[in-house]
Amino acid sequence: MDKLKKFELMAKITRELEDVRNSQQAVLEKIGKIEVDNIELGDKLIENKIPDIYSRTAQNADAIKEILEEFERKTDDFGEKNNVDKLKEQQQIDNLK
């Protein structure tokens, strides 16, 4: 795989990880709302199960955030090391020919 394609794939994975992180955050917010609404309702099943679900989801969200941050650094470093901006310019020039 050439360097530009590798960088583009790394950037795509970064965007997908960001999307997963945002989805996890939305899930955490919804679980929190259910927990708050159940305070008034008092359903024992929800009361017993939701805290564990929230905790596991929060742990997954933290792991995804950690992967995302490290992979963003790795992608940026790869881009700088391989002068990806210059490679993109050259690709545009080549496509015009």
N, C-alpha and C positions, 0 to 999 in steps of 0.2 A: 504494500500500500504506500502510495507516495505521501509526502509530508503534508501537503495541503489537504488531501482526502482524510488523512488521519486526524488533522486538526479539526476539520469540519465534523467528523464523527464524534470527536471529543466534545465539541461545542454542542452538538445535538444531545448527547448524553447528559451534559450539564443542564440543558433546558428541560429535559425529561425529569431529571432529579429535582429540579426546582418545582416542576409541576406536581410531582409526588409529595414534596415538602408542603406545598400549598394545600394539597388535598388532605394530608394528614392534619394540618392545622384546622381545616374546616371540620373534619371529623371530631377533633378534640372539642371544638366549640359546640358542636351539636350534642355530643355526649354531656358536656357541662350543662347545657340548657335542659336536657332530659333530667339530669340529676337535680337541678334547681326546681323544675316543675314537679318532680316527684316529692319534694319536701312537702308541698301542699297535698298531693294525692296520697302519699304514704304507702305505695305498693312495695311489699317486702321483697319480691323478686328483683325489681329494679334496684331497690336500696342495697340488696346484697351483691348483685352482679356488676352493676355499673362502675363502682370504684375500681374493681380489678380490670375491667375493660379499659377504663380511662388510663390507668397506670401502664398497662401493656402498650396501649396506643401512644402514650407520651414517650415511653422508652424507644419505640420504633421511630417516632418523629425525631427524637434526639440523635439516633443512629443515622437516619437519613440526612439530617443537618450536618453531622460530622463528615459523612461521605461527600456530601455536596461541597462543603468548604474546602476539603482536601483536594477533591477532583478539580474544582475551579482553579486552585493554585497550580495544580499539575498542568492543566490546559493552558493557563496563562504563561507558565514557564516554557512549555513546549512551543507556544506561539512566538514568544520572544527569542528563544534559542534558535528557532528555524526560520526566523524572519518571515512569518506568514503573510504580513501585509505586502511585502515585496512579491511573494509568490502569487498572491491574489491579483496584484497589478499585472504581473506577467501573464497570468491566465487570461485576464481580460484582453490584453494586447493580442495574445495568441488566438483568441476567439474572434477577433476582428479581422484576422487575415483570411 
